[in-house]
Amino acid sequence: MSYTKKSTKNEDLFTSLVDLFFPFWPLLAILLLASFALAWGYKKYRTPTYGISATLIIKDENKGVDDSKMVESMNPFDSKKIVENEIKVLQSPDLMKKVVDTLNLYAPVYEKTTFFGLSIKSVSAYSSSPILVQIERPEKIVVPEDGPAKHYFNYDSSKKTLTVDGKAYPIDRWVHSPFGEVRFIENSHKVRPADSDLYFELVNPRSVTEAMLQSFEVIPPEKLSTVVNLFYEDAVPSRGEDVLNGLIKAYNQKDIQERNRLAANTMKFIEDRIKNVEGELNVLEGEIEKYRSDRGAVDLSEQGRLYLQDAGETDQKIADINLQLSILEKVENYIQSKDTEGSLVPSTLGIDDSVLTQLLQKLYDAEIRYERLKSTTGANNPLLSSLRDEINKIRPSILENVQSQKTNLQASLSNLSSTSGRYSSALKTIPEQERKLLEISRRKAVKNDLFAFLLQKREEMALSYVPGNSDNNVVTKAQASLKPISPKGFEIYGIAFFLAVGVWVGYVVIKEMMNNKILFRSEIEENTDLPVIGELSYVENDRQLSFKKPEDQVLIEQLRQLDANLGLYHRTFKKKKILVTSTLTGEGKSFVSQNLAYSLARSGKNVVLVDMDFRKPNTSETYGLLKNDGIVQFLGETAQFEDIVTPTELDENLFVTPAGTQGGDHTELLLNGRLELLFGELSERFDYIIMDSAPISLVSEGNLFAQFSDITLFVVRHAITPKRVVQRLGQKQTDKSLEHAAIVFNGLKKRGFVKETSGYGYGYGYKFDSSYYTAHK
């Protein structure tokens, strides 16, 4: 049972939707044709774009396999990276701006394209322009508010000159121009000649950079992978490949420049130390030479040589400690300094402490990550704050370690100095000349050892600095797709289809469902329980000066169906008085009453049509009886019953009783008691009495006439009667005057663009009974 009800409900909904939208299918066809035509034009006009992709491997300290120890020893400045940070670096505006400046993309050259001789759009002339435009200071380019100006030019390859806006300029030379210092160079990307006029525009590099970054995407790698995919979309495949390759080159150069800068700082530190030691050696050699020349050569005794050997070892240790203290002092100054950008303490030079080396390396890596992230993110970035906190935690640990080592070294230095003092006291036993020479020779030997150590470290640093290659490897160079990736025909036509359907649905919904007028029979049935016993089609020019017989077979059949639904053809039917009224003017009550009376007269029944609309007697006017005596005269006792009942020429069974007035309030006459006499006379003489009354909501007479009627027909007109009126009618169903009431849906027009009527629920008939209406299929 529930399944049957659900199926019926679904079928009714489907039928309602079909009836609602189907009459407007030609509009959908027109919209589809128009939208597909626009889609074709858009696809034809829009410049296609290609996808360019490249693959890059980034060394990540958290992923992949580390380099061998030997490679690490050859490259002490190898800084491992985090892929996520490097992705931010790749997407930074600084790198893309370098590409813009390198490829001169701030001065794009365009070529006009024509369609049947008409210029429809401009396309990039990156691969067809004979020249490129270089601006000395592109960041100073000012773009007018109405857009960049177009500078048309002609190139003379034989004279090597370029004419821009009527002025000639040489090639490959910086010259002054209205748009700044400019140089025109030959285009190395040219692969074909231009087919039409060429011009260039000057755009601020920042605008170009922002636009290119929107077309650029870095696809993160999968888990445990350090391979990132770079994707760029461009209308010119070769330009897109150059942009992507240039971006990778700029990224690698940035990495190499950072490493070279750090290596250069370390080399400078070593070179300074070498110069200092070299100067000290020169001084010592000068002292020895001067001493020997002044006092003559001195040969040391065997005892002096043994002493010199022991003292030399002690002095060597003292020199090592002093070197370490010097390095620790520089490390301490480095850590305590607030501005350490661009500097480096070579912690491996003379310091044999793995803890300090690890702390310095950890600080160095943290500062490098901090500087890279700082250039691509805001100051309040959580990751940037985390790195800053990590750096602030490492510095005290390094200072504590340095202080501890300095304390130990100073204690050792004190012991060694004491030992050296004992050796110095022993020197007094050696002749004064030999003792002084030994002291000078001992200092020279220490400086020689230190000088050799620094030379060794410089060579090691030079070997690590020689390669100059980036840690990042290009797996796949930039390569453009063979076919355009945009615009996609399927998507464009799909959008056009859904847009056309959406406009079509919106039009129908707004026109039909958002209307506050009655458009469908279902709207009447939803707002009132009064049965709809008839539907009459719209008739052109239904307001005529004289009544004409209906010739439309559809209307004739609808009138017969109305008579049958009223039960007027039944042998036992005794209801004679039928009141035809409405709620507003212009709903066609006179049209319904006149045609209903004529239809009954044609069936052989004696019918009288009574015009009871005293304010607007349309029926009297239609039959030419506007000036004849009528109901008003009868009620005023100035006319007899026979004087007001007039036969018609349309049918011998049809009579008309005019209103007898052309306006005014006749309520008092209606209450004088002669109205009962009138209806008594009419009931005895005629089979059916059809009353054409005034709108029941505008005058009080309608409610009075309803008391004398057996059936009350309310006329509701399609697209004329407001919905609120029908709702109010449904609220008045408790009124006694509506006990035997029904509705006639009048003036049904053709809907949409097809021959379909507007009513819903065709096939229902209604049978009139003395107490109620019964609907049946």
C-alpha positions in Angstrom: 0.0 0.0 0.0 2.8 2.4 1.0 4.7 1.5 -2.2 1.7 2.3 -4.3 1.2 5.7 -2.7 4.9 6.5 -3.1 4.9 5.5 -6.7 1.8 7.6 -7.4 3.4 10.6 -5.7 6.6 10.2 -7.7 4.5 9.9 -10.9 2.5 13.0 -10.0 5.7 14.9 -9.3 7.3 13.8 -12.6 4.1 14.7 -14.5 4.0 18.1 -12.8 7.6 18.8 -13.8 7.0 17.7 -17.4 3.9 19.9 -17.6 5.8 22.8 -16.1 8.9 22.7 -18.3 8.0 20.9 -21.5 6.0 23.8 -23.1 9.2 25.9 -23.0 11.5 23.4 -24.8 12.0 25.6 -27.8 13.4 28.2 -25.5 15.8 25.6 -24.2 16.8 24.7 -27.8 17.5 28.4 -28.6 19.5 28.8 -25.4 21.5 25.7 -26.1 22.3 26.9 -29.6 23.3 30.3 -28.3 25.4 29.0 -25.5 27.2 26.5 -27.7 27.9 29.2 -30.2 29.3 31.4 -27.5 31.4 28.5 -26.2 32.7 27.9 -29.7 33.6 31.6 -30.0 35.3 31.6 -26.6 37.3 28.5 -27.4 38.2 30.0 -30.8 39.1 33.4 -29.3 41.0 32.3 -26.2 44.7 31.6 -26.5 45.4 28.0 -25.6 47.9 27.3 -22.8 50.3 24.4 -22.4 51.6 22.6 -19.3 55.3 22.6 -18.7 56.8 20.2 -16.1 60.3 19.5 -14.7 61.6 17.2 -11.9 64.2 18.2 -9.3 65.9 16.2 -6.5 66.5 18.1 -3.2 68.8 16.7 -0.5 66.8 16.4 2.6 68.3 15.6 6.0 65.1 13.8 7.0 64.6 11.7 3.8 66.7 9.6 1.4 70.3 8.4 1.7 73.1 10.6 3.0 76.4 11.1 1.1 79.4 9.1 2.0 81.8 10.2 4.7 84.5 10.9 2.1 82.2 13.2 0.1 81.3 15.0 3.3 84.9 15.5 4.2 85.5 17.0 0.8 82.6 19.4 1.3 82.6 20.8 4.8 79.9 23.3 3.8 77.4 20.8 2.7 74.1 22.0 4.3 71.3 19.4 4.4 67.9 20.9 3.7 64.2 20.3 4.4 62.1 19.8 1.3 59.2 21.8 2.6 61.4 24.8 3.1 63.0 24.4 -0.3 59.5 24.4 -1.9 58.9 27.8 -0.3 62.2 29.0 -1.7 61.3 27.8 -5.1 58.0 29.7 -4.9 59.6 32.9 -3.6 59.1 36.1 -5.7 62.8 36.8 -5.7 63.7 33.7 -7.8 60.8 34.3 -10.2 61.9 38.0 -10.6 65.3 36.9 -11.6 63.7 34.8 -14.3 61.6 37.8 -15.4 64.8 40.0 -15.6 66.9 37.4 -17.3 64.3 36.7 -20.1 63.1 40.3 -20.3 59.6 39.3 -19.6 58.8 42.8 -18.3 58.8 43.9 -22.0 56.6 41.3 -23.8 56.3 41.5 -27.5 52.9 40.8 -29.2 51.7 39.9 -32.6 48.2 40.8 -33.9 46.1 38.0 -35.3 43.3 38.5 -37.8 40.0 36.8 -38.6 38.6 37.5 -42.0 40.7 40.6 -42.1 39.7 41.8 -38.7 42.1 42.1 -35.8 40.5 40.0 -33.0 43.3 39.5 -30.5 47.1 39.7 -29.9 49.3 36.7 -29.2 52.8 36.5 -27.7 55.6 37.0 -30.3 58.2 35.3 -28.0 59.3 32.9 -30.8 58.5 35.2 -33.8 59.8 38.7 -32.8 63.2 39.6 -34.3 64.2 41.6 -31.2 64.0 41.7 -27.4 63.7 44.8 -25.3 66.0 45.4 -22.3 65.4 48.1 -19.8 68.3 49.2 -17.6 66.2 49.7 -14.5 63.0 47.7 -15.1 61.8 48.2 -11.5 61.3 51.9 -12.4 58.7 51.1 -15.1 55.5 53.0 -14.5 52.3 51.6 -16.0 49.5 54.1 -16.8 46.1 53.6 -15.1 44.4 52.7 -18.4 47.0 49.9 -19.0 50.4 49.6 -20.6 51.0 51.6 -23.9 51.5 49.7 -27.1 54.8 50.6 -28.9 54.7 49.4 -32.5 58.0 48.8 -34.2 59.7 47.8 -37.5 63.0 46.0 -37.7 65.5 46.6 -40.6 67.8 43.6 -40.5 70.1 45.0 -43.2 70.7 48.3 -41.3 70.5 46.8 -37.9 68.1 49.5 -36.8 64.7 49.4 -35.1 62.0 52.0 -35.6 59.7 52.5 -32.6 56.9 55.0 -32.7 58.5 56.7 -35.7 62.0 56.9 -34.2 65.0 54.8 -35.2 67.2 53.1 -32.6 70.4 51.0 -33.1 70.7 47.4 -32.1 72.9 46.1 -29.2 73.5 49.6 -27.7 72.1 51.3 -24.6 70.3 54.4 -25.8 68.0 57.0 -24.1 64.3 56.7 -25.0 61.0 58.1 -23.8 60.6 55.0 -21.6 64.1 55.1 -20.1 67.5 53.6 -20.9 66.8 50.8 -23.3 68.7 48.3 -25.4 67.3 46.3 -28.3 68.9 42.9 -28.9 68.3 40.2 -31.4 65.9 37.5 -30.2 67.7 34.2 -29.7 64.3 32.4 -29.2 63.0 33.3 -32.7 62.0 30.2 -34.7 59.6 31.7 -37.3 59.0 35.1 -38.9 56.1 37.2 -37.7 52.9 37.2 -39.8 51.5 40.6 -38.8 52.3 43.9 -37.0 54.5 43.7 -33.9 54.4 45.8 -30.7 55.8 45.6 -27.2 54.5 46.8 -23.8 56.4 47.7 -20.7 55.0 46.1 -17.5 56.3 46.4 -13.9 58.4 43.3 -13.1 56.4 42.8 -9.8 53.2 42.5 -11.7 54.7 40.0 -14.2 56.2 38.1 -11.2 52.9 37.9 -9.4 51.1 36.7 -12.5 53.7 34.0 -13.3 53.6 32.7 -9.7 49.9 32.2 -10.1 50.7 29.9 -13.0 53.5 28.1 -11.2 53.1 25.1 -8.9 55.4 22.9 -6.9 54.0 19.5 -6.3 55.2 18.1 -2.9 57.0 14.7 -3.0 55.6 11.5 -1.8 56.6 10.1 1.6 60.4 9.4 2.0 61.0 11.0 -1.4 62.9 14.1 -2.1 61.8 14.5 -5.8 59.6 17.5 -6.4 57.7 18.2 -9.6 57.6 21.7 -10.9 54.6 22.7 -13.1 54.1 25.9 -15.1 51.3 26.9 -17.5 52.1 29.2 -20.4 50.6 30.1 -23.8 54.0 29.7 -25.5 55.6 26.3 -24.9 59.1 27.4 -25.5 58.8 30.4 -23.2 57.3 28.1 -20.5 60.3 25.8 -20.8 62.7 28.7 -20.6 60.9 30.0 -17.5 61.1 26.7 -15.7 64.7 26.0 -16.7 65.6 29.6 -15.7 63.9 29.1 -12.3 65.8 25.9 -11.6 69.1 27.6 -12.6 68.4 30.6 -10.4 67.6 28.3 -7.5 70.8 26.3 -7.9 72.8 29.6 -8.3 71.3 30.8 -5.1 72.5 27.6 -3.3 76.0 27.9 -4.8 76.3 31.5 -3.9 75.4 30.8 -0.3 78.0 28.0 -0.1 80.7 30.1 -1.8 80.0 33.0 0.5 80.5 30.9 3.5 83.6 29.3 2.1 85.1 32.7 1.2 84.6 33.9 4.7 86.4 30.8 6.1 89.3 31.3 3.5 89.6 34.9 4.5 90.0 33.8 8.2 92.7 31.3 7.3 94.5 33.8 4.9 94.6 36.4 7.7 96.1 33.9 10.1 98.7 32.9 7.5 99.7 36.5 6.9 100.1 37.1 10.7 102.2 34.0 11.2 104.3 34.7 8.1 105.1 38.2 9.4 106.1 36.8 12.7 108.4 34.2 11.0 110.0 37.0 9.0 110.7 38.9 12.2 112.2 35.9 13.9 114.4 35.1 10.9 115.6 38.8 10.8 116.5 38.5 14.5 118.5 35.4 13.9 120.3 36.9 11.0 121.1 40.1 12.9 122.2 38.2 16.0 124.6 36.0 14.0 126.0 39.0 12.0 126.5 41.0 15.1 128.0 38.3 17.4 129.2 35.6 15.0 128.0 32.1 14.6 127.4 30.1 17.7 127.4 26.2 17.9 125.2 24.7 20.5 126.6 22.0 22.7 125.0 18.6 23.0 123.5 19.6 26.3 122.0 22.7 24.7 120.5 20.6 21.8 118.8 18.2 24.3 117.5 21.2 26.2 116.3 22.8 23.0 114.4 19.6 22.1 112.6 19.5 25.4 111.9 23.2 25.5 110.7 23.1 21.9 108.1 20.5 22.7 106.9 22.5 25.6 106.7 25.7 23.5 104.9 23.7 20.8 102.2 22.8 23.3 102.0 26.4 24.5 101.6 27.6 20.9 98.9 25.0 20.3 97.0 26.1 23.4 97.4 29.8 22.4 96.0 28.9 19.0 93.1 27.1 20.5 92.5 30.0 22.9 92.6 32.3 19.9 90.0 30.2 18.0 87.8 29.9 21.1 88.0 33.7 21.6 86.8 34.2 18.0 84.1 31.6 18.5 83.0 33.4 21.7 82.9 36.7 19.9 80.9 35.1 17.0 78.3 33.7 19.4 78.0 36.9 21.5 77.8 39.1 18.4 74.2 40.2 17.5 74.9 40.4 13.8 76.4 37.1 12.6 75.0 37.1 9.1 77.5 36.1 6.5 80.2 35.0 9.0 81.5 31.6 9.9 83.8 30.2 12.7 85.8 27.2 11.3 85.3 25.0 14.4 87.4 22.1 13.0 90.6 24.2 12.8 92.7 23.2 15.9 89.8 22.4 18.2 89.6 18.7 19.0 86.2 18.7 20.7 83.4 16.8 19.0 80.7 18.3 21.3 81.7 21.9 20.3 81.9 20.9 16.6 78.4 19.4 16.7 77.0 22.4 18.5 78.6 24.8 16.0 77.3 22.7 13.0 73.9 22.6 14.5 73.9 26.4 15.0 75.1 26.9 11.5 72.4 24.7 10.0 69.7 26.4 12.1 70.8 29.8 11.0 70.9 28.8 7.4 67.4 27.4 7.6 66.3 30.6 9.5 67.7 32.9 6.8 66.1 30.9 3.9 62.7 30.7 5.7 62.9 34.4 6.6 63.1 35.4 3.0 59.9 33.5 2.1 57.6 33.8 5.1 56.4 36.4 7.6 58.1 37.3 10.9 55.3 35.7 12.9 55.5 32.3 11.2 55.4 29.5 13.8 58.2 27.6 12.1 60.3 30.8 12.0 59.7 31.3 15.7 60.6 27.7 16.4 64.0 28.1 14.6 64.7 31.4 16.4 64.0 29.6 19.8 66.3 26.8 18.8 69.1 29.2 17.9 68.7 31.0 21.2 69.0 27.7 23.1 72.1 26.6 21.2 74.1 29.7 21.8 74.3 29.4 25.7 75.4 25.8 25.3 78.2 26.8 23.0 79.3 29.7 25.3 79.3 27.3 28.3 81.4 24.8 26.3 83.8 27.5 25.2 84.2 28.8 28.7 84.8 25.3 30.0 87.5 24.7 27.4 89.1 28.1 27.9 89.3 27.3 31.7 91.0 24.0 31.0 93.3 25.4 28.4 94.3 28.3 30.6 95.1 25.8 33.4 97.2 23.7 31.0 98.9 26.9 29.8 99.8 27.9 33.3 101.4 24.5 33.9 103.3 24.6 30.6 104.4 28.2 31.3 105.8 27.0 34.7 107.7 24.2 32.9 108.9 26.6 30.3 110.1 28.9 33.2 112.1 26.1 34.6 113.7 25.5 31.1 114.4 29.2 31.0 116.2 29.1 34.3 118.3 26.2 33.0 119.3 28.3 30.1 121.4 30.4 32.4 123.8 27.5 32.6 124.4 27.9 28.8 126.5 30.7 27.6 124.5 33.9 27.0 125.1 34.0 23.3 124.0 30.4 22.8 121.0 30.9 25.1 119.7 33.9 23.1 120.1 32.1 19.9 118.3 29.1 21.2 115.4 31.2 22.3 115.0 32.8 18.9 115.3 29.4 17.1 112.8 27.9 19.4 110.1 30.6 18.6 110.9 30.2 14.9 110.4 26.4 15.1 107.0 27.0 16.7 105.9 29.5 14.1 107.1 27.2 11.3 104.9 24.4 12.6 101.9 26.7 12.9 102.5 28.1 9.4 102.6 24.6 7.9 99.4 23.7 9.7 97.5 26.8 8.3 98.8 26.0 4.8 97.5 22.5 5.0 94.1 23.8 6.1 94.0 26.3 3.3 94.6 23.6 0.7 91.9 21.4 2.2 89.5 24.4 2.0 90.5 25.1 -1.6 89.7 21.5 -2.6 86.2 21.7 -1.1 85.7 25.1 -2.9 86.8 24.0 -6.3 83.7 22.0 -7.5 81.2 24.8 -7.1 78.2 22.6 -8.0 74.7 22.6 -6.3 73.5 19.8 -4.2 70.3 19.7 -6.2 70.1 17.4 -9.2 67.8 18.0 -12.2 66.1 14.7 -13.0 64.0 16.0 -15.9 64.5 19.3 -17.7 61.5 21.5 -18.4 59.3 19.9 -21.1 56.0 21.3 -22.5 53.0 19.2 -23.3 52.3 18.3 -26.9 48.7 19.4 -26.7 47.1 22.4 -25.0 45.7 21.8 -21.5 43.4 24.8 -21.6 40.8 25.6 -22.7 39.3 22.1 -22.7 36.4 21.8 -25.1 34.5 19.2 -23.0 34.5 21.5 -20.0 33.6 24.6 -21.9 30.7 22.9 -23.8 29.6 21.3 -20.5 29.5 24.6 -18.7 27.6 26.1 -21.7 25.1 23.2 -21.5 24.5 23.6 -17.8 24.4 27.4 -18.1 21.7 27.1 -20.8 19.7 24.6 -18.7 20.1 26.8 -15.6 18.9 29.9 -17.5 16.0 27.9 -18.9 15.0 26.5 -15.5 15.4 29.9 -13.9 13.2 31.6 -16.6 10.4 29.0 -16.2 10.5 29.1 -12.4 10.5 32.9 -12.2 7.9 33.2 -14.9 5.6 30.4 -13.7 6.2 29.6 -10.1 7.2 33.0 -8.8 4.1 34.6 -10.3 1.4 35.6 -7.8 -1.4 34.9 -10.2 -3.2 31.5 -10.6 -1.5 29.6 -13.4 -2.3 26.0 -12.7 -5.4 24.1 -11.6 -3.3 22.4 -8.9 -2.8 25.9 -7.3 -6.5 26.2 -7.0 -6.9 22.7 -5.5 -4.1 23.4 -3.0 -5.8 26.5 -1.6 -9.4 25.5 -1.5 -11.6 22.4 -1.3 -14.2 23.8 -3.8 -14.2 21.6 -6.8 -13.0 22.8 -10.2 -15.9 21.6 -12.4 -14.8 23.1 -15.7 -11.9 24.6 -17.6 -12.5 27.0 -20.5 -9.8 28.0 -23.0 -8.9 31.5 -23.7 -10.8 33.2 -26.6 -9.4 36.1 -28.5 -11.5 39.3 -28.2 -14.0 37.8 -25.8 -15.2 41.3 -25.0 -17.5 42.0 -27.9 -20.4 44.4 -28.5 -22.7 41.6 -29.3 -22.8 37.9 -28.3 -21.6 35.5 -31.0 -22.1 31.8 -31.1 -19.0 29.9 -30.0 -17.4 28.2 -33.1 -14.3 26.8 -31.4 -15.0 23.1 -31.1 -12.7 22.9 -28.1 -14.7 25.6 -26.3 -18.0 24.0 -27.3 -16.9 20.7 -25.9 -15.6 22.3 -22.7 -19.1 24.0 -22.2 -20.8 20.6 -22.6 -18.4 19.1 -20.1 -19.2 21.9 -17.7 -23.0 21.3 -18.1 -22.4 17.6 -17.6 -20.2 18.2 -14.5 -23.0 20.4 -13.0 -25.4 17.5 -13.6 -27.7 19.7 -15.7 -28.4 16.9 -18.1 -29.7 14.5 -15.4 -33.4 13.6 -15.5 -33.7 14.0 -11.7 -31.8 17.3 -11.5 -34.0 20.0 -9.9 -31.4 22.8 -9.3 -32.5 25.6 -11.6 -30.9 28.8 -10.3 -27.2 29.1 -11.1 -25.2 32.2 -9.9 -22.1 33.1 -11.9 -19.8 35.4 -10.0 -16.1 36.1 -9.3 -14.0 37.9 -6.8 -12.6 40.6 -9.1 -13.5 42.3 -12.3 -12.1 41.0 -15.6 -12.2 37.3 -14.6 -14.8 36.5 -17.3 -18.0 35.9 -15.3 -20.1 37.5 -18.0 -18.4 35.4 -20.7 -19.0 32.2 -18.7 -22.7 33.0 -17.8 -23.6 33.9 -21.5 -21.9 30.8 -23.0 -23.4 28.6 -20.3 -26.9 29.9 -20.9 -26.5 29.5 -24.7 -25.1 25.9 -24.3 -28.2 24.9 -22.2 -30.6 26.6 -24.6 -29.1 24.6 -27.4 -29.9 21.4 -25.5 -33.6 22.3 -25.7 -34.0 23.8 -22.2 -35.8 27.1 -21.6 -33.0 29.3 -20.2 -33.2 32.9 -19.0 -29.9 34.9 -18.5 -30.4 37.5 -15.8 -28.0 40.4 -15.7 -27.8 41.2 -11.9 -24.6 43.3 -12.2 -26.2 46.7 -11.7 -22.9 48.7 -11.6 -21.4 47.2 -14.8 -24.1 45.4 -16.8 -22.0 43.7 -19.4 -24.7 41.2 -20.4 -27.2 43.9 -21.0 -24.7 45.8 -23.2 -23.8 42.6 -25.1 -27.4 41.9 -26.1 -28.2 45.5 -26.8 -30.6 45.9 -23.9 -28.7 48.5 -21.9 -31.6 51.0 -22.2 -34.4 48.6 -21.8 -36.5 48.1 -18.7 -35.1 45.5 -16.4 -34.8 44.2 -12.9 -34.4 47.7 -11.4 -37.7 48.8 -13.0 -39.4 45.6 -11.9 -38.2 46.0 -8.3 -39.3 49.6 -8.4 -42.8 48.5 -9.7 -42.4 50.6 -12.8 -42.3 47.6 -15.1 -44.1 44.3 -15.3 -42.6 40.8 -15.5 -43.5 40.4 -19.2 -41.8 43.7 -19.9 -38.3 42.7 -18.7 -38.0 39.2 -20.1 -36.7 39.6 -23.7 -36.3 36.7 -26.2 -33.1 36.5 -28.3 -32.4 35.8 -31.9 -29.7 33.3 -31.1 -32.0 30.6 -30.0 -35.8 30.4 -29.3 -35.1 28.9 -25.9 -32.8 31.7 -24.7 -34.2 34.8 -23.0 -32.4 37.7 -21.4 -33.5 39.9 -18.4 -31.4 43.1 -18.5 -30.3 45.0 -15.4 -32.3 48.0 -16.3 -29.7 50.5 -15.0 -26.3 51.9 -15.9 -24.9 52.2 -12.4 -25.8 53.2 -8.9 -26.6 51.6 -5.6 -29.9 49.7 -5.6 -29.5 47.8 -2.3 -32.8 49.2 -0.9 -34.7 47.9 -3.9 -33.3 44.5 -3.5 -34.6 44.4 0.1 -38.2 45.5 -0.7 -39.5 41.9 -1.1 -40.1 41.9 -4.9 -36.8 40.0 -5.5 -38.6 36.8 -4.2 -41.5 37.5 -6.5 -39.1 37.8 -9.5 -37.3 34.5 -8.9 -40.6 32.8 -8.3 -41.9 33.9 -11.7 -38.7 33.0 -13.4 -38.6 29.5 -11.7 -42.1 28.8 -12.9 -41.5 29.8 -16.5 -37.9 28.6 -17.2 -36.0 25.4 -16.7 -32.7 27.2 -15.8 -31.9 30.6 -14.4 -28.4 31.8 -15.1 -27.5 34.9 -13.0 -24.6 37.2 -14.1 -23.7 38.8 -10.8 -21.3 41.5 -9.7 -18.0 40.4 -8.1 -18.8 39.0 -4.7 -15.9 40.7 -3.0 -16.6 44.2 -4.3 -20.4 44.6 -3.6 -22.8 43.3 -1.1 -25.4 42.2 -3.8 -23.4 39.1 -4.6 -23.9 37.6 -1.1 -27.7 38.4 -1.4 -28.0 36.8 -4.8 -26.2 33.7 -3.5 -29.2 33.1 -1.1 -31.5 32.8 -4.1 -29.2 30.4 -6.1 -29.0 26.7 -6.0 -25.4 26.6 -7.4 -22.8 29.3 -7.2 -20.0 29.3 -9.8 -16.9 31.3 -9.0 -14.9 32.2 -12.1 -11.1 32.1 -11.6 -9.1 33.3 -14.6 -5.7 32.1 -15.6 -2.9 34.6 -15.1 -5.4 37.2 -13.8 -6.8 36.0 -10.5 -4.3 36.5 -7.6 -3.4 33.5 -5.5 -4.4 35.3 -2.3 -7.9 35.7 -3.6 -8.3 31.9 -4.0 -6.7 31.4 -0.5 -9.3 33.8 0.9 -12.0 31.9 -0.9 -10.8 28.7 0.7 -11.0 30.4 4.1 -14.7 31.4 3.5 -15.9 27.8 2.9 -17.8 27.9 6.2 -20.0 30.6 4.7 -23.5 29.3 4.0 -23.5 31.0 0.6 -20.7 28.6 -0.5 -22.5 25.4 0.5 -23.2 24.6 -3.2 -20.3 26.4 -4.8 -17.8 25.3 -7.5 -15.1 26.9 -9.5 -14.7 27.4 -13.3 -11.1 27.9 -14.4 -11.4 30.4 -17.3 -9.2 31.8 -19.9 -6.6 29.0 -20.1 -3.9 30.3 -22.5 -1.3 28.4 -24.5 1.9 28.0 -22.4 5.4 28.4 -23.7 6.1 27.7 -27.3 3.9 24.6 -27.8 0.2 23.9 -28.1 -0.3 22.9 -24.5 -2.9 24.3 -22.1 -2.0 25.3 -18.5 -4.3 23.2 -16.4 -3.0 20.3 -14.3 -5.1 17.1 -13.7 -7.0 16.7 -16.9 -9.6 13.9 -17.0 -11.4 14.8 -13.7 -15.1 15.3 -13.8 -17.4 16.5 -11.1 -21.0 15.5 -10.5 -23.4 17.9 -8.7 -25.6 16.6 -6.0 -28.1 18.5 -3.8 -25.7 18.4 -0.9 -22.2 18.0 -2.2 -19.9 17.6 -5.2 -18.2 14.3 -5.9 -15.1 14.1 -7.9 -14.2 11.0 -9.9 -11.7 10.0 -12.5 
